[in-house]
Amino acid sequence: MTYLEPQLAVYQKVRRERRTQIDQGLKQLHQEIEQQIERLRQQEETSIEDENKVLSQIRPSIEADARCLIPTPELATYAQSILAKRFCTLPDAYQSAYFDPDPTKWLLSELPHPVQILEYLLDRDDYACKDDTFYTNWLYWLTVKMGDYQQKFYIATASLIPSSLGDPAKYHPLSPITQYYAYRRELKLDGKKLKLNQSQLVLVQQELSCLLVAVGDLFNLQTWTEHFCYPKQQWEK
């Protein structure tokens, strides 16, 4: 027996006690979080049912012509939020945002065709990459029709992205300005059919993009408990 063996035995004993104590505490915490999430999930299901009942009363009007939202304070809030985060006002850039913060002054409201919402579907996209990392996108599909124009959009609302070095994944909600840019990048109106010059066309596309962001968010009944992310039991091997 060397002079180190007693000290090493004491050290290993203290070390085992610490690991056992903390391991048990972390497992208990993990279990408590899972139980709390389940309670919140059940609570949220009831709340979503209530939300859906109220939404069903206004959704047909919005689907028939989303411009019915133009005089509402809610749309003004979306417009101001997008304008506050803009970083470009170049006329021909999809990142541009220079529409009026007061939707009641929008050129879109003067067009003869209603802005119809033909389809709105919530979805979730889980996919793996070559390096065996997994990503999740929460999104919705929206189809809009205005006169002869009809287009379907894929709009992401949040992402769960793996971090490096084995850290827990990071949850990223996508802001209204990000969703606005997604619409602006894809939205293609025909100025000739709408009898709009180029500057009017760009302005209407911005206004319509903002309006669709509002519609997409108002119709969004995704469960927030599904989005909740916390560190997994990394200590288990």
Secondary structure as GFF3:
##gff-version 3
##sequence-region A 1 237
A	DSSP	alpha_helix	4	64	.	.	.	ID=ss1
A	DSSP	three_ten_helix	66	69	.	.	.	ID=ss2
A	DSSP	alpha_helix	73	85	.	.	.	ID=ss3
A	DSSP	three_ten_helix	103	105	.	.	.	ID=ss4
A	DSSP	three_ten_helix	107	110	.	.	.	ID=ss5
A	DSSP	beta_strand	116	128	.	.	.	ID=ss6
A	DSSP	beta_strand	134	146	.	.	.	ID=ss7
A	DSSP	beta_strand	149	161	.	.	.	ID=ss8
A	DSSP	three_ten_helix	164	166	.	.	.	ID=ss9
A	DSSP	beta_strand	170	173	.	.	.	ID=ss10
A	DSSP	alpha_helix	176	186	.	.	.	ID=ss11
A	DSSP	alpha_helix	191	194	.	.	.	ID=ss12
A	DSSP	alpha_helix	198	218	.	.	.	ID=ss13
A	DSSP	three_ten_helix	225	227	.	.	.	ID=ss14
###
